[in-house]
Amino acid sequence: MDLNPKVYVISGIIVTVAAQIALKRAGGYDPFKIDWFVLILLSIFFYLVSFVSYYFALRSFDISTVQPIMMASIVTLIALYGFAVGESFNYFKAVGIIMAIVSVFLISKS
């Protein structure tokens, strides 16, 4: 079963964001408690899936295309998540998110 290579890029972005969010949430618990362990293990699992997705994405696309798209997308989603949970948000972050979205669009068209 061969998937569309774009699926690997998108899934890599999503699971990397999930791993980052799990790590952030783990920071709210006491280390080595059950909730902390669950979130750390989820994060490790998501990072493993992300690594595999990234590997398959690189088989089909240039690294100079995949890496910037994945990183800009991840930064944008993490910043939006931070905003959603009440972290500080200012014009610089808003401009950065807009620039990241524009860069993903431009890189994907090259």
LUMSE-560822 format. One record per atom (N, C-alpha, C): residue number from 0; atom name; x, y, z. Coordinates in Angstrom, 3 decimals. Each point is the difference from the previous one (the first is absolute). Layout:
N
+-----+------+----------+----------+----------+
!  nr ! atom !       xx !       yy !       zz !
+-----+------+----------+----------+----------+
! NUM !   CA !        X !        Y !        Z !
...
+-----+------+----------+----------+----------+
***
This chain:
110
+-----+------+----------+----------+----------+
!  nr ! atom !       xx !       yy !       zz !
+-----+------+----------+----------+----------+
!   0 !    N !    0.844 !   -1.186 !    0.000 !
!   0 !   CA !   -0.844 !    1.186 !    0.000 !
!   0 !    C !    0.880 !    1.236 !    0.000 !
!   1 !    N !   -0.028 !    0.738 !   -1.082 !
!   1 !   CA !    0.760 !    1.238 !   -0.090 !
!   1 !    C !   -0.920 !    1.182 !    0.244 !
!   2 !    N !    0.428 !    0.857 !    0.910 !
!   2 !   CA !   -0.750 !    1.217 !    0.282 !
!   2 !    C !    0.552 !    1.143 !   -0.836 !
!   3 !    N !   -0.819 !    0.995 !   -0.190 !
!   3 !   CA !    0.460 !    1.224 !   -0.626 !
!   3 !    C !    1.103 !    0.586 !    0.878 !
!   4 !    N !    1.152 !    0.362 !   -0.557 !
!   4 !   CA !    1.101 !    0.519 !    0.810 !
!   4 !    C !   -0.364 !    1.225 !    0.833 !
!   5 !    N !   -0.982 !    0.779 !   -0.450 !
!   5 !   CA !   -0.429 !    1.162 !    0.788 !
!   5 !    C !   -0.602 !   -0.419 !    1.334 !
!   6 !    N !   -0.566 !   -1.204 !    0.055 !
!   6 !   CA !   -0.565 !   -0.515 !    1.245 !
!   6 !    C !    1.101 !   -0.145 !    1.046 !
!   7 !    N !    1.185 !   -0.413 !   -0.426 !
!   7 !   CA !    1.115 !   -0.137 !    0.943 !
!   7 !    C !    0.398 !    1.350 !    0.575 !
!   8 !    N !    0.012 !    1.021 !   -0.819 !
!   8 !   CA !    0.356 !    1.344 !    0.473 !
!   8 !    C !   -1.051 !    0.492 !    0.992 !
!   9 !    N !   -1.256 !   -0.124 !   -0.370 !
!   9 !   CA !   -1.084 !    0.486 !    0.864 !
!   9 !    C !   -0.058 !   -0.784 !    1.306 !
!  10 !    N !    0.126 !   -1.317 !   -0.080 !
!  10 !   CA !   -0.037 !   -0.802 !    1.227 !
!  10 !    C !    1.217 !    0.298 !    0.871 !
!  11 !    N !    1.150 !    0.243 !   -0.621 !
!  11 !   CA !    1.185 !    0.365 !    0.767 !
!  11 !    C !   -0.198 !    1.294 !    0.763 !
!  12 !    N !   -0.640 !    0.958 !   -0.636 !
!  12 !   CA !   -0.289 !    1.278 !    0.654 !
!  12 !    C !   -0.947 !   -0.217 !    1.181 !
!  13 !    N !   -1.068 !   -0.728 !   -0.234 !
!  13 !   CA !   -1.018 !   -0.198 !    1.035 !
!  13 !    C !    0.558 !   -0.742 !    1.204 !
!  14 !    N !    0.736 !   -1.079 !   -0.230 !
!  14 !   CA !    0.503 !   -0.767 !    1.153 !
!  14 !    C !    1.137 !    0.727 !    0.714 !
!  15 !    N !    0.768 !    0.827 !   -0.710 !
!  15 !   CA !    1.020 !    0.793 !    0.678 !
!  15 !    C !   -0.652 !    1.030 !    0.914 !
!  16 !    N !   -1.056 !    0.622 !   -0.482 !
!  16 !   CA !   -0.733 !    0.956 !    0.840 !
!  16 !    C !   -0.595 !   -0.721 !    1.213 !
!  17 !    N !   -0.566 !   -1.177 !   -0.220 !
!  17 !   CA !   -0.564 !   -0.774 !    1.113 !
!  17 !    C !    1.081 !   -0.345 !    1.023 !
!  18 !    N !    1.195 !   -0.346 !   -0.465 !
!  18 !   CA !    1.104 !   -0.321 !    0.909 !
!  18 !    C !    0.391 !    1.228 !    0.821 !
!  19 !    N !    0.071 !    1.155 !   -0.650 !
!  19 !   CA !    0.352 !    1.231 !    0.709 !
!  19 !    C !   -1.055 !    0.363 !    1.047 !
!  20 !    N !   -1.253 !   -0.150 !   -0.368 !
!  20 !   CA !   -1.079 !    0.311 !    0.939 !
!  20 !    C !    0.020 !   -0.972 !    1.176 !
!  21 !    N !    0.240 !   -1.273 !   -0.266 !
!  21 !   CA !    0.094 !   -0.980 !    1.089 !
!  21 !    C !    1.143 !    0.347 !    0.949 !
!  22 !    N !    1.137 !    0.423 !   -0.554 !
!  22 !   CA !    1.116 !    0.409 !    0.865 !
!  22 !    C !   -0.351 !    1.224 !    0.821 !
!  23 !    N !   -0.651 !    0.963 !   -0.618 !
!  23 !   CA !   -0.410 !    1.209 !    0.709 !
!  23 !    C !   -0.948 !   -0.350 !    1.139 !
!  24 !    N !   -0.950 !   -0.852 !   -0.281 !
!  24 !   CA !   -0.966 !   -0.395 !    1.036 !
!  24 !    C !    0.660 !   -0.823 !    1.096 !
!  25 !    N !    0.994 !   -0.819 !   -0.357 !
!  25 !   CA !    0.718 !   -0.784 !    1.009 !
!  25 !    C !    0.696 !    0.914 !    0.998 !
!  26 !    N !    0.418 !    1.176 !   -0.470 !
!  26 !   CA !    0.660 !    0.951 !    0.886 !
!  26 !    C !   -0.893 !    0.510 !    1.113 !
!  27 !    N !   -1.299 !   -0.199 !   -0.117 !
!  27 !   CA !   -0.933 !    0.432 !    1.039 !
!  27 !    C !   -0.202 !   -1.029 !    1.097 !
!  28 !    N !    0.626 !   -1.155 !   -0.132 !
!  28 !   CA !   -0.137 !   -1.064 !    1.002 !
!  28 !    C !    1.319 !   -0.217 !    0.711 !
!  29 !    N !   -0.099 !   -0.574 !    1.187 !
!  29 !   CA !    1.213 !   -0.366 !    0.735 !
!  29 !    C !    0.710 !   -1.119 !   -0.743 !
!  30 !    N !    1.323 !    0.133 !   -0.156 !
!  30 !   CA !    0.746 !   -1.063 !   -0.691 !
!  30 !    C !   -0.179 !   -1.360 !    0.673 !
!  31 !    N !   -0.070 !   -1.011 !   -0.816 !
!  31 !   CA !   -0.070 !   -1.397 !    0.396 !
!  31 !    C !   -1.335 !   -0.414 !    0.612 !
!  32 !    N !   -1.011 !    0.853 !   -0.119 !
!  32 !   CA !   -1.364 !   -0.395 !    0.364 !
!  32 !    C !   -0.640 !   -0.619 !   -1.233 !
!  33 !    N !   -1.114 !   -0.698 !    0.176 !
!  33 !   CA !   -0.601 !   -0.762 !   -1.102 !
!  33 !    C !   -0.403 !    0.900 !   -1.176 !
!  34 !    N !   -0.603 !    1.156 !    0.288 !
!  34 !   CA !   -0.397 !    0.904 !   -1.090 !
!  34 !    C !    1.217 !    0.488 !   -0.788 !
!  35 !    N !    1.068 !    0.286 !    0.704 !
!  35 !   CA !    1.242 !    0.444 !   -0.636 !
!  35 !    C !    0.538 !   -1.099 !   -0.913 !
!  36 !    N !    0.050 !   -1.237 !    0.512 !
!  36 !   CA !    0.492 !   -1.131 !   -0.799 !
!  36 !    C !   -0.836 !   -0.205 !   -1.267 !
!  37 !    N !   -1.312 !    0.086 !    0.145 !
!  37 !   CA !   -0.880 !   -0.209 !   -1.155 !
!  37 !    C !    0.294 !    1.049 !   -1.072 !
!  38 !    N !    0.108 !    1.248 !    0.403 !
!  38 !   CA !    0.253 !    1.059 !   -0.978 !
!  38 !    C !    1.398 !   -0.116 !   -0.615 !
!  39 !    N !    0.978 !   -0.388 !    0.783 !
!  39 !   CA !    1.353 !   -0.189 !   -0.533 !
!  39 !    C !    0.011 !   -1.158 !   -0.998 !
!  40 !    N !   -0.663 !   -1.091 !    0.339 !
!  40 !   CA !   -0.052 !   -1.142 !   -0.920 !
!  40 !    C !   -0.768 !    0.355 !   -1.276 !
!  41 !    N !   -1.076 !    0.755 !    0.124 !
!  41 !   CA !   -0.718 !    0.469 !   -1.192 !
!  41 !    C !    0.907 !    0.859 !   -0.876 !
!  42 !    N !    0.737 !    0.873 !    0.633 !
!  42 !   CA !    0.905 !    0.864 !   -0.742 !
!  42 !    C !    1.055 !   -0.818 !   -0.740 !
!  43 !    N !    0.574 !   -0.980 !    0.666 !
!  43 !   CA !    0.999 !   -0.863 !   -0.632 !
!  43 !    C !   -0.615 !   -0.741 !   -1.188 !
!  44 !    N !   -1.194 !   -0.520 !    0.185 !
!  44 !   CA !   -0.679 !   -0.697 !   -1.093 !
!  44 !    C !   -0.239 !    0.938 !   -1.184 !
!  45 !    N !   -0.507 !    1.204 !    0.288 !
!  45 !   CA !   -0.260 !    0.959 !   -1.077 !
!  45 !    C !    1.288 !    0.396 !   -0.717 !
!  46 !    N !    1.084 !    0.176 !    0.742 !
!  46 !   CA !    1.273 !    0.329 !   -0.642 !
!  46 !    C !    0.493 !   -1.145 !   -0.880 !
!  47 !    N !   -0.220 !   -1.220 !    0.426 !
!  47 !   CA !    0.386 !   -1.154 !   -0.816 !
!  47 !    C !   -0.796 !   -0.014 !   -1.307 !
!  48 !    N !   -1.293 !    0.190 !    0.091 !
!  48 !   CA !   -0.841 !    0.052 !   -1.204 !
!  48 !    C !    0.433 !    1.168 !   -0.888 !
!  49 !    N !    0.323 !    1.127 !    0.608 !
!  49 !   CA !    0.462 !    1.167 !   -0.751 !
!  49 !    C !    1.290 !   -0.311 !   -0.754 !
!  50 !    N !    0.923 !   -0.670 !    0.662 !
!  50 !   CA !    1.273 !   -0.365 !   -0.626 !
!  50 !    C !   -0.238 !   -0.884 !   -1.221 !
!  51 !    N !   -0.873 !   -0.979 !    0.131 !
!  51 !   CA !   -0.299 !   -0.903 !   -1.113 !
!  51 !    C !   -0.689 !    0.768 !   -1.133 !
!  52 !    N !   -0.930 !    0.874 !    0.342 !
!  52 !   CA !   -0.676 !    0.808 !   -1.025 !
!  52 !    C !    0.995 !    0.879 !   -0.740 !
!  53 !    N !    0.897 !    0.605 !    0.750 !
!  53 !   CA !    1.014 !    0.868 !   -0.595 !
!  53 !    C !    0.895 !   -0.801 !   -0.947 !
!  54 !    N !    0.377 !   -1.193 !    0.419 !
!  54 !   CA !    0.818 !   -0.875 !   -0.831 !
!  54 !    C !   -0.691 !   -0.274 !   -1.344 !
!  55 !    N !   -1.279 !   -0.372 !    0.061 !
!  55 !   CA !   -0.731 !   -0.291 !   -1.239 !
!  55 !    C !   -0.229 !    1.254 !   -0.838 !
!  56 !    N !   -0.185 !    1.136 !    0.640 !
!  56 !   CA !   -0.158 !    1.260 !   -0.739 !
!  56 !    C !    1.279 !    0.326 !   -0.762 !
!  57 !    N !    1.137 !   -0.236 !    0.627 !
!  57 !   CA !    1.279 !    0.295 !   -0.649 !
!  57 !    C !    0.295 !   -0.934 !   -1.168 !
!  58 !    N !   -0.629 !   -1.143 !   -0.021 !
!  58 !   CA !    0.187 !   -0.903 !   -1.134 !
!  58 !    C !   -0.637 !    0.558 !   -1.269 !
!  59 !    N !   -0.993 !    0.869 !    0.178 !
!  59 !   CA !   -0.747 !    0.507 !   -1.155 !
!  59 !    C !    0.259 !    1.466 !   -0.320 !
!  60 !    N !    0.481 !    0.759 !    0.972 !
!  60 !   CA !    0.181 !    1.435 !   -0.197 !
!  60 !    C !    1.412 !    0.415 !    0.370 !
!  61 !    N !    0.429 !    1.132 !   -0.515 !
!  61 !   CA !    1.303 !    0.570 !    0.366 !
!  61 !    C !   -0.027 !    0.471 !    1.449 !
!  62 !    N !    1.116 !   -0.165 !    0.675 !
!  62 !   CA !    0.085 !    0.458 !    1.383 !
!  62 !    C !   -0.172 !    1.517 !    0.083 !
!  63 !    N !    0.435 !    0.707 !   -1.040 !
!  63 !   CA !   -0.134 !    1.462 !   -0.011 !
!  63 !    C !   -1.451 !    0.443 !   -0.149 !
!  64 !    N !   -0.874 !   -0.920 !   -0.326 !
!  64 !   CA !   -1.428 !    0.290 !   -0.062 !
!  64 !    C !   -0.715 !   -0.495 !    1.250 !
!  65 !    N !    0.253 !   -1.245 !    0.366 !
!  65 !   CA !   -0.717 !   -0.621 !    1.113 !
!  65 !    C !    0.327 !    0.659 !    1.339 !
!  66 !    N !    1.262 !    0.188 !    0.282 !
!  66 !   CA !    0.400 !    0.514 !    1.309 !
!  66 !    C !   -0.594 !    1.382 !    0.296 !
!  67 !    N !    0.123 !    0.978 !   -0.891 !
!  67 !   CA !   -0.608 !    1.303 !    0.301 !
!  67 !    C !   -1.525 !   -0.066 !    0.147 !
!  68 !    N !   -0.644 !   -0.797 !   -0.820 !
!  68 !   CA !   -1.458 !   -0.114 !    0.112 !
!  68 !    C !   -0.383 !   -0.600 !    1.343 !
!  69 !    N !    0.675 !   -1.069 !    0.392 !
!  69 !   CA !   -0.333 !   -0.638 !    1.276 !
!  69 !    C !    0.291 !    0.937 !    1.174 !
!  70 !    N !    1.154 !    0.643 !    0.001 !
!  70 !   CA !    0.351 !    0.856 !    1.131 !
!  70 !    C !   -0.904 !    1.223 !    0.102 !
!  71 !    N !   -0.278 !    0.647 !   -1.117 !
!  71 !   CA !   -0.875 !    1.175 !    0.033 !
!  71 !    C !   -1.411 !   -0.396 !    0.445 !
!  72 !    N !   -0.465 !   -1.127 !   -0.457 !
!  72 !   CA !   -1.330 !   -0.465 !    0.391 !
!  72 !    C !   -0.053 !   -0.345 !    1.477 !
!  73 !    N !    1.035 !   -0.659 !    0.482 !
!  73 !   CA !    0.054 !   -0.380 !    1.405 !
!  73 !    C !    0.039 !    1.243 !    0.886 !
!  74 !    N !    0.844 !    0.959 !   -0.349 !
!  74 !   CA !    0.089 !    1.245 !    0.777 !
!  74 !    C !   -1.350 !    0.709 !    0.026 !
!  75 !    N !   -0.658 !    0.054 !   -1.138 !
!  75 !   CA !   -1.310 !    0.661 !   -0.078 !
!  75 !    C !   -1.027 !   -0.698 !    0.879 !
!  76 !    N !   -0.079 !   -1.307 !   -0.091 !
!  76 !   CA !   -0.991 !   -0.732 !    0.790 !
!  76 !    C !    0.291 !    0.081 !    1.492 !
!  77 !    N !    1.272 !   -0.068 !    0.382 !
!  77 !   CA !    0.350 !    0.109 !    1.416 !
!  77 !    C !   -0.334 !    1.394 !    0.526 !
!  78 !    N !    0.292 !    1.033 !   -0.780 !
!  78 !   CA !   -0.334 !    1.367 !    0.415 !
!  78 !    C !   -1.511 !    0.163 !    0.150 !
!  79 !    N !   -0.768 !   -0.547 !   -0.932 !
!  79 !   CA !   -1.458 !    0.081 !    0.097 !
!  79 !    C !   -0.523 !   -0.777 !    1.206 !
!  80 !    N !    0.601 !   -1.145 !    0.283 !
!  80 !   CA !   -0.376 !   -0.759 !    1.194 !
!  80 !    C !    0.289 !    0.827 !    1.251 !
!  81 !    N !    1.183 !    0.620 !    0.049 !
!  81 !   CA !    0.335 !    0.847 !    1.146 !
!  81 !    C !   -1.013 !    1.108 !    0.188 !
!  82 !    N !   -0.401 !    0.619 !   -1.087 !
!  82 !   CA !   -1.019 !    1.041 !    0.066 !
!  82 !    C !   -1.309 !   -0.561 !    0.533 !
!  83 !    N !   -0.385 !   -1.187 !   -0.457 !
!  83 !   CA !   -1.265 !   -0.618 !    0.404 !
!  83 !    C !   -0.033 !   -0.341 !    1.486 !
!  84 !    N !    1.162 !   -0.312 !    0.568 !
!  84 !   CA !    0.027 !   -0.364 !    1.426 !
!  84 !    C !    0.394 !    1.168 !    0.902 !
!  85 !    N !    0.085 !    1.193 !   -0.591 !
!  85 !   CA !    0.197 !    1.188 !    0.824 !
!  85 !    C !    1.424 !    0.499 !    0.142 !
!  86 !    N !    0.928 !   -0.516 !   -0.792 !
!  86 !   CA !    1.357 !    0.535 !    0.048 !
!  86 !    C !    0.011 !    1.379 !   -0.646 !
!  87 !    N !    1.021 !    0.776 !    0.296 !
!  87 !   CA !    0.056 !    1.362 !   -0.533 !
!  87 !    C !    0.056 !   -0.025 !   -1.529 !
!  88 !    N !   -0.636 !    0.980 !   -0.570 !
!  88 !   CA !   -0.071 !    0.107 !   -1.453 !
!  88 !    C !    0.100 !    1.477 !   -0.341 !
!  89 !    N !    0.892 !    0.330 !   -0.921 !
!  89 !   CA !    0.169 !    1.405 !   -0.364 !
!  89 !    C !    0.112 !    0.132 !   -1.519 !
!  90 !    N !    0.195 !    1.243 !   -0.431 !
!  90 !   CA !    0.060 !    0.251 !   -1.448 !
!  90 !    C !    1.180 !   -0.704 !   -0.660 !
!  91 !    N !    1.113 !   -0.117 !    0.709 !
!  91 !   CA !    1.162 !   -0.677 !   -0.581 !
!  91 !    C !   -0.303 !   -1.469 !   -0.291 !
!  92 !    N !   -0.682 !   -0.656 !    0.928 !
!  92 !   CA !   -0.381 !   -1.393 !   -0.242 !
!  92 !    C !   -1.003 !   -0.091 !   -1.142 !
!  93 !    N !   -0.943 !    0.921 !   -0.034 !
!  93 !   CA !   -0.999 !   -0.009 !   -1.077 !
!  93 !    C !    0.674 !    0.183 !   -1.356 !
!  94 !    N !    0.928 !    0.942 !   -0.090 !
!  94 !   CA !    0.720 !    0.223 !   -1.256 !
!  94 !    C !    0.841 !   -1.231 !   -0.348 !
!  95 !    N !    0.629 !   -0.596 !    1.010 !
!  95 !   CA !    0.786 !   -1.213 !   -0.240 !
!  95 !    C !   -0.840 !   -1.138 !   -0.539 !
!  96 !    N !   -1.203 !   -0.169 !    0.543 !
!  96 !   CA !   -0.903 !   -1.048 !   -0.482 !
!  96 !    C !   -0.405 !    0.279 !   -1.442 !
!  97 !    N !   -0.330 !    1.246 !   -0.289 !
!  97 !   CA !   -0.384 !    0.358 !   -1.372 !
!  97 !    C !    1.162 !   -0.257 !   -0.961 !
!  98 !    N !    1.206 !    0.374 !    0.407 !
!  98 !   CA !    1.174 !   -0.234 !   -0.847 !
!  98 !    C !    0.245 !   -1.492 !   -0.198 !
!  99 !    N !   -0.206 !   -0.801 !    1.053 !
!  99 !   CA !    0.188 !   -1.446 !   -0.117 !
!  99 !    C !   -1.003 !   -0.594 !   -0.987 !
! 100 !    N !   -1.237 !    0.452 !    0.075 !
! 100 !   CA !   -1.025 !   -0.505 !   -0.911 !
! 100 !    C !    0.343 !    0.381 !   -1.444 !
! 101 !    N !    0.426 !    1.237 !   -0.193 !
! 101 !   CA !    0.384 !    0.442 !   -1.343 !
! 101 !    C !    1.201 !   -0.795 !   -0.496 !
! 102 !    N !    0.967 !   -0.252 !    0.892 !
! 102 !   CA !    1.191 !   -0.750 !   -0.433 !
! 102 !    C !   -0.363 !   -1.435 !   -0.392 !
! 103 !    N !   -0.892 !   -0.626 !    0.743 !
! 103 !   CA !   -0.444 !   -1.356 !   -0.355 !
! 103 !    C !   -0.649 !    0.028 !   -1.379 !
! 104 !    N !   -0.843 !    0.983 !   -0.250 !
! 104 !   CA !   -0.657 !    0.113 !   -1.293 !
! 104 !    C !    1.043 !    0.190 !   -1.114 !
! 105 !    N !    0.943 !    0.892 !    0.197 !
! 105 !   CA !    0.996 !    0.271 !   -1.038 !
! 105 !    C !    0.908 !   -1.209 !   -0.252 !
! 106 !    N !    0.445 !   -0.639 !    1.074 !
! 106 !   CA !    0.886 !   -1.160 !   -0.159 !
! 106 !    C !   -0.732 !   -1.148 !   -0.678 !
! 107 !    N !   -1.265 !   -0.186 !    0.364 !
! 107 !   CA !   -0.737 !   -1.115 !   -0.593 !
! 107 !    C !   -0.264 !    0.214 !   -1.485 !
! 108 !    N !    0.043 !    1.242 !   -0.468 !
! 108 !   CA !   -0.222 !    0.296 !   -1.415 !
! 108 !    C !    1.286 !   -0.103 !   -0.830 !
! 109 !    N !    1.145 !   -0.137 !    0.671 !
! 109 !   CA !    1.264 !   -0.049 !   -0.743 !
! 109 !    C !    0.277 !   -1.372 !   -0.572 !
+-----+------+----------+----------+----------+
***
